[in-house]
Structure formats: C-alpha cells, structure tokens
Amino acid sequence: MTLTPSRRQAVLAETLAALGLAAERLAATHSTVAPLLPVENAGLEALTELDRERLDAYAIRYARCQDLLFPAMRALARAQLEPAAERGFLDLFALMQKQGIVTDLDDWERQRSLRNAVGHEYPEPSAIADILNAIGQSTPEILACVGRLKAGAAMLHLSAP
C-alpha cells in the first residue's frame, strides 16, 4: 500500500486517537473494578448485577484496546517509512520491540489470547474468573504499551491530535 507522507501521518493520528480513547476507557474501568480482583470462582455469583456489568465492560474494553494495538503499530511503522510495516507480524513486532514499544512475544500472545477469549461464552465460572483475573494482571502492560506508542509517535512529531 502506497500512501503519501501526509496520509500516513493522518492514518497514524486517527489510529492513535482511537487507541487513546480505548485506553482511557480501559484505565477508567480498571480503576473501578480493581477492588473486585482477583475474583474467586464462587465469588462471581455473589457479585451485584452492577459489578458483573462492570466486569463485562472491563473485559470488552480490554479486548478493544488490545485489538487496536497492532493497527497502531503498523501505522507508526508506516509513518516512519519502515519496510517492516509492509511485512508480516513477526517483522513488525521485532521492529516495535527494537523501539521499546512492546516487550515480549510471549506477553503479546498471552494478551492476544485473552482478547480472543473475551469473545467466547464460557459456562464455567472458573474460566470467567481466570480470564478476568488475567485481564486484571495484563491491563497495566497494555496501557504502558499504548503510552510507549504515543511517545514514539510524538518523538517523530506524529502524535494524535
């Protein structure tokens, strides 16, 4: 895909704006549900309806934020005119790792697995509790990655509006 420099910057700004909004919502929800975590299997049924709704929103917001990270990484690499932007995931991930934006492929795969798990129905309360607890542990790293992406774009004067 050939984009003009101004279009690459516009795509990056749009992508970072969407990611930033998703991260803000995730951070806000994280702060409200943190006192509920870790949740126990038996404790899920004891939660109020409002708390269950907050946990549902939390999982969805986590998935949304994680889902937007990869397009934002690709947009940043394209704005930097990096050849890895047009290659496969592993090349792009290696570039982002070199730039200090992402840390470890195993962490990414775990975060992606959690994102995928949110989209499935789990009749077992233990699966739901495990997913929520893992999301609670993973959220700070997702939010830190968003911050590093924004900082990388700002260094190039390509930050979101």
Contacts in CASP RR format, 6 or more apart in sequence:
PFRMAT RR
TARGET T0000
AUTHOR 0000-0000-0000
METHOD contacts of the structure
MODEL  1
MTLTPSRRQAVLAETLAALGLAAERLAATHSTVAPLLPVENAGLEALTEL
DRERLDAYAIRYARCQDLLFPAMRALARAQLEPAAERGFLDLFALMQKQG
IVTDLDDWERQRSLRNAVGHEYPEPSAIADILNAIGQSTPEILACVGRLK
AGAAMLHLSAP
1 86 0 8 1.000
3 11 0 8 1.000
3 78 0 8 1.000
8 75 0 8 1.000
8 78 0 8 1.000
8 79 0 8 1.000
8 81 0 8 1.000
9 79 0 8 1.000
9 158 0 8 1.000
11 75 0 8 1.000
11 78 0 8 1.000
11 79 0 8 1.000
12 72 0 8 1.000
12 75 0 8 1.000
12 76 0 8 1.000
12 78 0 8 1.000
12 79 0 8 1.000
12 153 0 8 1.000
12 158 0 8 1.000
12 160 0 8 1.000
13 158 0 8 1.000
13 159 0 8 1.000
13 160 0 8 1.000
13 161 0 8 1.000
14 160 0 8 1.000
15 68 0 8 1.000
15 71 0 8 1.000
15 72 0 8 1.000
15 75 0 8 1.000
16 72 0 8 1.000
16 75 0 8 1.000
16 149 0 8 1.000
16 150 0 8 1.000
16 153 0 8 1.000
16 159 0 8 1.000
16 160 0 8 1.000
17 160 0 8 1.000
17 161 0 8 1.000
18 68 0 8 1.000
19 65 0 8 1.000
19 68 0 8 1.000
19 69 0 8 1.000
19 72 0 8 1.000
19 146 0 8 1.000
19 149 0 8 1.000
20 146 0 8 1.000
20 150 0 8 1.000
20 160 0 8 1.000
22 61 0 8 1.000
22 64 0 8 1.000
22 65 0 8 1.000
22 68 0 8 1.000
23 65 0 8 1.000
23 142 0 8 1.000
23 143 0 8 1.000
23 146 0 8 1.000
23 147 0 8 1.000
25 61 0 8 1.000
25 64 0 8 1.000
25 65 0 8 1.000
26 58 0 8 1.000
26 61 0 8 1.000
26 62 0 8 1.000
26 64 0 8 1.000
26 65 0 8 1.000
26 139 0 8 1.000
26 142 0 8 1.000
26 143 0 8 1.000
27 139 0 8 1.000
27 143 0 8 1.000
29 54 0 8 1.000
29 57 0 8 1.000
29 58 0 8 1.000
29 61 0 8 1.000
30 58 0 8 1.000
30 136 0 8 1.000
30 139 0 8 1.000
30 143 0 8 1.000
32 54 0 8 1.000
33 51 0 8 1.000
33 54 0 8 1.000
33 55 0 8 1.000
33 58 0 8 1.000
33 136 0 8 1.000
34 136 0 8 1.000
36 47 0 8 1.000
36 51 0 8 1.000
36 54 0 8 1.000
36 55 0 8 1.000
37 132 0 8 1.000
37 133 0 8 1.000
37 136 0 8 1.000
38 129 0 8 1.000
38 133 0 8 1.000
39 47 0 8 1.000
39 55 0 8 1.000
39 129 0 8 1.000
39 132 0 8 1.000
39 133 0 8 1.000
40 129 0 8 1.000
41 125 0 8 1.000
41 126 0 8 1.000
41 129 0 8 1.000
42 125 0 8 1.000
43 129 0 8 1.000
44 52 0 8 1.000
44 125 0 8 1.000
44 128 0 8 1.000
44 129 0 8 1.000
45 125 0 8 1.000
47 55 0 8 1.000
55 132 0 8 1.000
58 132 0 8 1.000
58 135 0 8 1.000
58 136 0 8 1.000
59 118 0 8 1.000
59 131 0 8 1.000
59 132 0 8 1.000
59 135 0 8 1.000
60 118 0 8 1.000
62 114 0 8 1.000
62 115 0 8 1.000
62 118 0 8 1.000
62 135 0 8 1.000
62 136 0 8 1.000
62 138 0 8 1.000
62 139 0 8 1.000
62 142 0 8 1.000
63 114 0 8 1.000
63 115 0 8 1.000
63 118 0 8 1.000
63 119 0 8 1.000
65 142 0 8 1.000
65 143 0 8 1.000
65 146 0 8 1.000
66 111 0 8 1.000
66 112 0 8 1.000
66 114 0 8 1.000
66 115 0 8 1.000
66 142 0 8 1.000
67 115 0 8 1.000
69 142 0 8 1.000
69 145 0 8 1.000
69 146 0 8 1.000
69 149 0 8 1.000
70 89 0 8 1.000
70 92 0 8 1.000
72 146 0 8 1.000
72 149 0 8 1.000
73 92 0 8 1.000
73 93 0 8 1.000
73 96 0 8 1.000
73 101 0 8 1.000
73 102 0 8 1.000
73 149 0 8 1.000
74 85 0 8 1.000
74 92 0 8 1.000
76 96 0 8 1.000
76 101 0 8 1.000
76 149 0 8 1.000
76 152 0 8 1.000
76 153 0 8 1.000
76 158 0 8 1.000
77 84 0 8 1.000
77 85 0 8 1.000
77 92 0 8 1.000
77 95 0 8 1.000
77 96 0 8 1.000
78 85 0 8 1.000
78 86 0 8 1.000
79 153 0 8 1.000
79 156 0 8 1.000
79 158 0 8 1.000
80 156 0 8 1.000
82 95 0 8 1.000
84 91 0 8 1.000
84 92 0 8 1.000
84 94 0 8 1.000
84 95 0 8 1.000
85 92 0 8 1.000
85 95 0 8 1.000
93 102 0 8 1.000
93 105 0 8 1.000
93 108 0 8 1.000
96 102 0 8 1.000
97 103 0 8 1.000
97 105 0 8 1.000
99 152 0 8 1.000
100 148 0 8 1.000
101 145 0 8 1.000
101 148 0 8 1.000
101 149 0 8 1.000
101 152 0 8 1.000
102 108 0 8 1.000
102 145 0 8 1.000
102 148 0 8 1.000
103 141 0 8 1.000
103 145 0 8 1.000
107 138 0 8 1.000
107 141 0 8 1.000
110 134 0 8 1.000
110 138 0 8 1.000
111 138 0 8 1.000
111 141 0 8 1.000
111 142 0 8 1.000
114 131 0 8 1.000
114 134 0 8 1.000
114 135 0 8 1.000
114 138 0 8 1.000
117 127 0 8 1.000
117 131 0 8 1.000
118 131 0 8 1.000
118 135 0 8 1.000
122 128 0 8 1.000
122 131 0 8 1.000
150 159 0 8 1.000
150 160 0 8 1.000
153 159 0 8 1.000
153 160 0 8 1.000
END
